[in-house]
Amino acid sequence: MRVPFFQVDAFTSQRFAGNPAAVMVLPSFPDDATMQAIAAENNLAETAFLVLQLGQYHLRWFTPTVEVPLCGHATLATAAVIMERLALGLDEVVFQTASGPLPVTRSSDGYVMDFPSRPSDNVPPPHGIAKALGVAPMEVHVNQYNYLAVLDHAKTVRDLAPDFVAIAGLDRPGIIVTAPGDDGYDFVSRYFAPAKGIPEDPVTGAAHCMLAPYWAARLKKTTFHAYQASRRGGEIDCQLVGDRVSLVGHCVFYLEGQAEI
């Protein structure tokens, strides 16, 4: 079977930056093992599988090694595929996902995603986290999804060279590092998830669902201009709205064709 295939750089307006995602458009979801094999073959941080059933868009996301319950950049990329290639003129789409309905709207500022907030709790630094990061965090927060390590300066975040094997041994699938921003950003971050097959994710929408409530409490504001300081780099405008987080980003198409599965 041949199916439409797209590769899109998300959270960027410049090709070869942001976070690349694969988007596969399917008549129905194959079995999980097949989707996992396709994601491993694509070898990108995320592959999004899109199925239109009874007028609704159903979406699932796989890393090269696991299925994940939420993914920002691949959702952004899929919204761009629908609105710019599959359903021209459409300005809003609601995805049915494991994290509930996720609306995405096209605006003059880019694509606006409405995601669930992921609050966290302040905890003592877990054993091994300083060694894994190569620096002692000022504070650590945690929820069921990730650790959040707060560092002193943006430069510390940018220069970090963590031990991925040690990070994979922590009792959460990933760790976000963050610090107050520089160059006009409210905060900067990076995200490491080797346990999910992603040593470092270039730009991570789901991480900002945890970052936004943390920085809202710290900065006493709800709207942020953020930068994820990976090698590719990416910008995210985010806003905490009650128990939801609004994430705004752009997309650039890189590859379009067909895949045989």
RARACOR-V85321 format. One record per residue. RES is the residue in one small letter. SS is DSSP state (A for helix, B for strand, O for the rest). D_CENTER is the distance of its C-alpha to the mean C-alpha in whole Angstrom. Layout:
res:RES ss:SS d_center:D_CENTER
res:RES ss:SS d_center:D_CENTER
This chain:
res:m ss:O d_center:29
res:r ss:B d_center:28
res:v ss:B d_center:24
res:p ss:B d_center:23
res:f ss:B d_center:20
res:f ss:B d_center:18
res:q ss:B d_center:15
res:v ss:B d_center:13
res:d ss:B d_center:12
res:a ss:B d_center:9
res:f ss:O d_center:9
res:t ss:O d_center:13
res:s ss:O d_center:16
res:q ss:O d_center:18
res:r ss:O d_center:18
res:f ss:O d_center:17
res:a ss:O d_center:14
res:g ss:O d_center:11
res:n ss:B d_center:8
res:p ss:B d_center:11
res:a ss:B d_center:10
res:a ss:B d_center:13
res:v ss:B d_center:14
res:m ss:B d_center:17
res:v ss:B d_center:20
res:l ss:B d_center:22
res:p ss:O d_center:25
res:s ss:O d_center:24
res:f ss:O d_center:22
res:p ss:O d_center:23
res:d ss:O d_center:24
res:d ss:A d_center:21
res:a ss:A d_center:23
res:t ss:A d_center:23
res:m ss:A d_center:19
res:q ss:A d_center:18
res:a ss:A d_center:21
res:i ss:A d_center:19
res:a ss:A d_center:16
res:a ss:A d_center:18
res:e ss:A d_center:20
res:n ss:A d_center:17
res:n ss:O d_center:16
res:l ss:O d_center:12
res:a ss:O d_center:9
res:e ss:B d_center:9
res:t ss:B d_center:12
res:a ss:B d_center:12
res:f ss:B d_center:15
res:l ss:B d_center:17
res:v ss:B d_center:20
res:l ss:B d_center:23
res:q ss:B d_center:25
res:l ss:O d_center:28
res:g ss:O d_center:26
res:q ss:B d_center:23
res:y ss:B d_center:19
res:h ss:B d_center:18
res:l ss:B d_center:14
res:r ss:B d_center:13
res:w ss:B d_center:11
res:f ss:B d_center:12
res:t ss:O d_center:11
res:p ss:O d_center:15
res:t ss:O d_center:16
res:v ss:O d_center:15
res:e ss:B d_center:13
res:v ss:B d_center:10
res:p ss:O d_center:11
res:l ss:O d_center:8
res:c ss:O d_center:5
res:g ss:A d_center:4
res:h ss:A d_center:5
res:a ss:A d_center:7
res:t ss:A d_center:9
res:l ss:A d_center:9
res:a ss:A d_center:11
res:t ss:A d_center:13
res:a ss:A d_center:14
res:a ss:A d_center:15
res:v ss:A d_center:17
res:i ss:A d_center:19
res:m ss:A d_center:20
res:e ss:A d_center:21
res:r ss:A d_center:22
res:l ss:A d_center:23
res:a ss:O d_center:24
res:l ss:O d_center:25
res:g ss:O d_center:26
res:l ss:O d_center:23
res:d ss:O d_center:22
res:e ss:B d_center:20
res:v ss:B d_center:18
res:v ss:B d_center:18
res:f ss:B d_center:16
res:q ss:B d_center:17
res:t ss:B d_center:15
res:a ss:O d_center:15
res:s ss:O d_center:14
res:g ss:B d_center:16
res:p ss:B d_center:17
res:l ss:B d_center:14
res:p ss:B d_center:16
res:v ss:B d_center:14
res:t ss:B d_center:17
res:r ss:B d_center:18
res:s ss:B d_center:20
res:s ss:O d_center:22
res:d ss:O d_center:19
res:g ss:B d_center:16
res:y ss:B d_center:14
res:v ss:B d_center:14
res:m ss:B d_center:12
res:d ss:B d_center:13
res:f ss:B d_center:11
res:p ss:B d_center:13
res:s ss:O d_center:13
res:r ss:O d_center:13
res:p ss:O d_center:16
res:s ss:O d_center:17
res:d ss:B d_center:21
res:n ss:B d_center:22
res:v ss:B d_center:24
res:p ss:O d_center:26
res:p ss:O d_center:24
res:p ss:O d_center:24
res:h ss:O d_center:26
res:g ss:O d_center:25
res:i ss:A d_center:22
res:a ss:A d_center:24
res:k ss:A d_center:25
res:a ss:A d_center:22
res:l ss:A d_center:20
res:g ss:O d_center:24
res:v ss:O d_center:24
res:a ss:O d_center:25
res:p ss:O d_center:23
res:m ss:O d_center:24
res:e ss:B d_center:23
res:v ss:B d_center:20
res:h ss:B d_center:19
res:v ss:B d_center:17
res:n ss:O d_center:16
res:q ss:O d_center:16
res:y ss:O d_center:13
res:n ss:B d_center:13
res:y ss:B d_center:15
res:l ss:B d_center:15
res:a ss:B d_center:17
res:v ss:B d_center:19
res:l ss:O d_center:21
res:d ss:O d_center:24
res:h ss:O d_center:23
res:a ss:A d_center:20
res:k ss:A d_center:22
res:t ss:A d_center:22
res:v ss:A d_center:18
res:r ss:A d_center:18
res:d ss:A d_center:21
res:l ss:O d_center:20
res:a ss:O d_center:20
res:p ss:O d_center:20
res:d ss:O d_center:21
res:f ss:A d_center:19
res:v ss:A d_center:21
res:a ss:A d_center:22
res:i ss:A d_center:18
res:a ss:A d_center:18
res:g ss:O d_center:21
res:l ss:O d_center:20
res:d ss:O d_center:20
res:r ss:O d_center:16
res:p ss:O d_center:14
res:g ss:B d_center:12
res:i ss:B d_center:13
res:i ss:B d_center:11
res:v ss:B d_center:14
res:t ss:B d_center:15
res:a ss:B d_center:18
res:p ss:B d_center:20
res:g ss:O d_center:19
res:d ss:O d_center:21
res:d ss:O d_center:22
res:g ss:O d_center:22
res:y ss:O d_center:18
res:d ss:O d_center:18
res:f ss:B d_center:16
res:v ss:B d_center:14
res:s ss:B d_center:12
res:r ss:B d_center:11
res:y ss:B d_center:9
res:f ss:B d_center:11
res:a ss:B d_center:11
res:p ss:A d_center:14
res:a ss:A d_center:15
res:k ss:A d_center:13
res:g ss:O d_center:14
res:i ss:B d_center:11
res:p ss:B d_center:14
res:e ss:B d_center:11
res:d ss:B d_center:8
res:p ss:O d_center:8
res:v ss:O d_center:6
res:t ss:O d_center:3
res:g ss:A d_center:3
res:a ss:A d_center:5
res:a ss:A d_center:6
res:h ss:A d_center:8
res:c ss:A d_center:9
res:m ss:A d_center:11
res:l ss:A d_center:12
res:a ss:A d_center:13
res:p ss:A d_center:16
res:y ss:A d_center:17
res:w ss:A d_center:18
res:a ss:A d_center:19
res:a ss:A d_center:22
res:r ss:A d_center:22
res:l ss:A d_center:23
res:k ss:O d_center:24
res:k ss:O d_center:22
res:t ss:O d_center:19
res:t ss:B d_center:18
res:f ss:B d_center:16
res:h ss:B d_center:16
res:a ss:B d_center:13
res:y ss:B d_center:13
res:q ss:B d_center:10
res:a ss:O d_center:13
res:s ss:O d_center:13
res:r ss:O d_center:15
res:r ss:O d_center:14
res:g ss:O d_center:13
res:g ss:B d_center:11
res:e ss:B d_center:12
res:i ss:B d_center:10
res:d ss:B d_center:13
res:c ss:B d_center:13
res:q ss:B d_center:15
res:l ss:B d_center:16
res:v ss:B d_center:19
res:g ss:O d_center:20
res:d ss:O d_center:18
res:r ss:B d_center:15
res:v ss:B d_center:13
res:s ss:B d_center:13
res:l ss:B d_center:10
res:v ss:B d_center:12
res:g ss:B d_center:11
res:h ss:O d_center:13
res:c ss:B d_center:13
res:v ss:B d_center:16
res:f ss:B d_center:17
res:y ss:B d_center:18
res:l ss:B d_center:20
res:e ss:B d_center:22
res:g ss:B d_center:24
res:q ss:B d_center:25
res:a ss:B d_center:24
res:e ss:B d_center:27
res:i ss:O d_center:26
